[in-house]
Amino acid sequence: MSGAKARDTSGFSARTMILLVLVGVVCLAGLGVLSAYAPELKSGNDGGGHALSKSSVGFAATSKLLSLTGQPVLTRRGPLGAAAEDSLLILTPTTETRPEQIAAIEHTGPLLIVLPKWQTAPDERHPGWVKTFQPYAPAKSLGVLPKAIKGDLTLNSRRGEAGIRLRRPKGGAVGGPLKIDRLQTLRGKDMVPVLLDDAGGVVLAMQPEGWTYVLADPDLLNTQALKTANGARVAVEILDLIRADDTPVVFDLTLHGFSRPRSLLRLMLQPPLLGVTLVVLAIAALAGFQAAVRFGPARRPARAVALGKAALADNTAGLVRLARREHRMALPYAHLVRASVARAIAAPRGLDGAELDSFLDRVGVLSGATHLYSALAERAKAASGPADLMAVARDLHIWKQELVRGRQ
């Protein structure tokens, strides 16, 4: 019973802790990956006026229509590659877009700027849909254009819904008849007309010094334009007037916050740095495994002050070494060796000092010893460093072995 109670009141088991750690690692890795690719994981169906929105003011339907007709369609979340240099880049700014943002976009191919028109609010009953109220003031719609493009342009808006028929400036009709609510048209001397309505208002204009086009009314290109077959035909023909054959149509998403920023985390999750990331993760996993699993018994911590003769000798040697007085130990060591040899060979007890040294020298001569003790004692007395100490200690050891051999 006592053992069962002890197990019940103990902490988490090792298996539970390992499982918790694994779940935490997986969640953290998932959070990192989602953070790196968050801009691309957004559906974009938020009712805005961009190519991911399926609302009435969005351009997702136009993008889908072009794809179904076999036209190459791309979305821009960052700098375009060399393959899209000649493509038609479509900008669909909002009234919150600053002119500097459009001016900062560099593109060598044709550029189409679609002016904002409708004030909208989310439709609570249908997520992704919007309710349109009334057009923006003309100055606010034109406020998104940089000064170099805007020039002397003015924006006019008709009242109510009216039937129109678009045509080229030289009289060629484009598409069939349309019904547009509060059609917006441009007026200005600094732009070249490309498309006109039946009343002579400029619907699509081009900047004389570049391939920059301005579409006055987005309802000729967005989802509302595709509610009729004529509207879809007109939308496709408008784009065909601007872009070259077999070149892609690129819808910009950076002005709506769907950019793909450069980040170190994204680079680490893509080749060629993905291999380095996997190696680092493997090393971290191995290090964690080694830290979690003990190899062998636990090592007991040593005492701060060790006990015993060996510890005392080590501490004394350490103090002598710290004071740099090792050579001073040579002569006392020679005396210890002399006393040990005298006992081993049964030297007369009355001998001491110089008399004992002379006796040991005579015994050494008779024994054929390599060194005389008196000479070794003088060397020990004259030792000036650790090297001299070691040399004298070695010779004293040899001398002792030669004299006591066969007597112990």
ChimeraX attribute file (.defattr): number of C-alpha atoms within 10 A of each C-alpha:
attribute: neighborCount
match mode: 1-to-1
recipient: residues
	/A:1	6
	/A:2	7
	/A:3	7
	/A:4	8
	/A:5	9
	/A:6	9
	/A:7	11
	/A:8	10
	/A:9	8
	/A:10	8
	/A:11	9
	/A:12	9
	/A:13	9
	/A:14	10
	/A:15	9
	/A:16	11
	/A:17	12
	/A:18	12
	/A:19	11
	/A:20	12
	/A:21	12
	/A:22	12
	/A:23	12
	/A:24	12
	/A:25	12
	/A:26	12
	/A:27	12
	/A:28	12
	/A:29	12
	/A:30	12
	/A:31	12
	/A:32	15
	/A:33	14
	/A:34	13
	/A:35	13
	/A:36	21
	/A:37	16
	/A:38	13
	/A:39	16
	/A:40	13
	/A:41	11
	/A:42	11
	/A:43	9
	/A:44	20
	/A:45	18
	/A:46	18
	/A:47	22
	/A:48	25
	/A:49	27
	/A:50	29
	/A:51	28
	/A:52	22
	/A:53	22
	/A:54	23
	/A:55	26
	/A:56	24
	/A:57	28
	/A:58	28
	/A:59	27
	/A:60	21
	/A:61	23
	/A:62	22
	/A:63	23
	/A:64	13
	/A:65	17
	/A:66	18
	/A:67	14
	/A:68	10
	/A:69	9
	/A:70	9
	/A:71	16
	/A:72	15
	/A:73	18
	/A:74	19
	/A:75	19
	/A:76	19
	/A:77	19
	/A:78	14
	/A:79	13
	/A:80	16
	/A:81	7
	/A:82	7
	/A:83	9
	/A:84	18
	/A:85	16
	/A:86	17
	/A:87	25
	/A:88	27
	/A:89	26
	/A:90	23
	/A:91	24
	/A:92	26
	/A:93	26
	/A:94	21
	/A:95	17
	/A:96	13
	/A:97	15
	/A:98	15
	/A:99	19
	/A:100	12
	/A:101	14
	/A:102	16
	/A:103	13
	/A:104	9
	/A:105	11
	/A:106	11
	/A:107	17
	/A:108	13
	/A:109	19
	/A:110	19
	/A:111	24
	/A:112	23
	/A:113	21
	/A:114	24
	/A:115	25
	/A:116	26
	/A:117	27
	/A:118	21
	/A:119	15
	/A:120	17
	/A:121	13
	/A:122	16
	/A:123	14
	/A:124	10
	/A:125	8
	/A:126	9
	/A:127	12
	/A:128	18
	/A:129	22
	/A:130	22
	/A:131	16
	/A:132	15
	/A:133	10
	/A:134	11
	/A:135	18
	/A:136	15
	/A:137	15
	/A:138	17
	/A:139	11
	/A:140	17
	/A:141	22
	/A:142	21
	/A:143	19
	/A:144	22
	/A:145	23
	/A:146	16
	/A:147	12
	/A:148	11
	/A:149	21
	/A:150	18
	/A:151	14
	/A:152	12
	/A:153	17
	/A:154	15
	/A:155	20
	/A:156	16
	/A:157	18
	/A:158	12
	/A:159	9
	/A:160	9
	/A:161	11
	/A:162	12
	/A:163	12
	/A:164	16
	/A:165	16
	/A:166	24
	/A:167	20
	/A:168	15
	/A:169	15
	/A:170	9
	/A:171	10
	/A:172	10
	/A:173	16
	/A:174	20
	/A:175	19
	/A:176	15
	/A:177	15
	/A:178	18
	/A:179	17
	/A:180	19
	/A:181	16
	/A:182	18
	/A:183	25
	/A:184	23
	/A:185	21
	/A:186	23
	/A:187	17
	/A:188	15
	/A:189	10
	/A:190	16
	/A:191	23
	/A:192	16
	/A:193	23
	/A:194	20
	/A:195	24
	/A:196	24
	/A:197	20
	/A:198	13
	/A:199	9
	/A:200	13
	/A:201	17
	/A:202	28
	/A:203	24
	/A:204	24
	/A:205	24
	/A:206	21
	/A:207	17
	/A:208	13
	/A:209	11
	/A:210	12
	/A:211	16
	/A:212	20
	/A:213	23
	/A:214	25
	/A:215	25
	/A:216	26
	/A:217	24
	/A:218	24
	/A:219	27
	/A:220	23
	/A:221	24
	/A:222	29
	/A:223	23
	/A:224	20
	/A:225	25
	/A:226	22
	/A:227	12
	/A:228	12
	/A:229	13
	/A:230	16
	/A:231	24
	/A:232	23
	/A:233	15
	/A:234	23
	/A:235	22
	/A:236	18
	/A:237	13
	/A:238	19
	/A:239	16
	/A:240	13
	/A:241	12
	/A:242	19
	/A:243	20
	/A:244	15
	/A:245	10
	/A:246	10
	/A:247	17
	/A:248	20
	/A:249	25
	/A:250	21
	/A:251	23
	/A:252	21
	/A:253	23
	/A:254	21
	/A:255	19
	/A:256	19
	/A:257	10
	/A:258	21
	/A:259	16
	/A:260	18
	/A:261	13
	/A:262	10
	/A:263	10
	/A:264	9
	/A:265	14
	/A:266	18
	/A:267	14
	/A:268	16
	/A:269	18
	/A:270	11
	/A:271	11
	/A:272	10
	/A:273	12
	/A:274	14
	/A:275	13
	/A:276	13
	/A:277	17
	/A:278	13
	/A:279	11
	/A:280	12
	/A:281	12
	/A:282	12
	/A:283	12
	/A:284	12
	/A:285	12
	/A:286	12
	/A:287	11
	/A:288	11
	/A:289	11
	/A:290	11
	/A:291	10
	/A:292	11
	/A:293	8
	/A:294	9
	/A:295	8
	/A:296	6
	/A:297	6
	/A:298	7
	/A:299	6
	/A:300	6
	/A:301	6
	/A:302	7
	/A:303	7
	/A:304	6
	/A:305	8
	/A:306	12
	/A:307	9
	/A:308	7
	/A:309	9
	/A:310	10
	/A:311	12
	/A:312	13
	/A:313	11
	/A:314	12
	/A:315	14
	/A:316	12
	/A:317	14
	/A:318	12
	/A:319	13
	/A:320	15
	/A:321	13
	/A:322	10
	/A:323	9
	/A:324	12
	/A:325	14
	/A:326	20
	/A:327	20
	/A:328	18
	/A:329	16
	/A:330	25
	/A:331	21
	/A:332	13
	/A:333	17
	/A:334	23
	/A:335	14
	/A:336	11
	/A:337	17
	/A:338	20
	/A:339	14
	/A:340	13
	/A:341	19
	/A:342	21
	/A:343	13
	/A:344	16
	/A:345	16
	/A:346	9
	/A:347	15
	/A:348	11
	/A:349	9
	/A:350	7
	/A:351	13
	/A:352	12
	/A:353	8
	/A:354	10
	/A:355	11
	/A:356	20
	/A:357	19
	/A:358	16
	/A:359	16
	/A:360	21
	/A:361	18
	/A:362	15
	/A:363	16
	/A:364	19
	/A:365	13
	/A:366	10
	/A:367	13
	/A:368	12
	/A:369	18
	/A:370	12
	/A:371	17
	/A:372	20
	/A:373	25
	/A:374	16
	/A:375	12
	/A:376	19
	/A:377	21
	/A:378	13
	/A:379	18
	/A:380	26
	/A:381	18
	/A:382	15
	/A:383	21
	/A:384	15
	/A:385	14
	/A:386	17
	/A:387	12
	/A:388	17
	/A:389	22
	/A:390	16
	/A:391	15
	/A:392	23
	/A:393	20
	/A:394	12
	/A:395	16
	/A:396	22
	/A:397	13
	/A:398	14
	/A:399	21
	/A:400	21
	/A:401	13
	/A:402	16
	/A:403	21
	/A:404	16
	/A:405	11
	/A:406	9
	/A:407	9
	/A:408	7
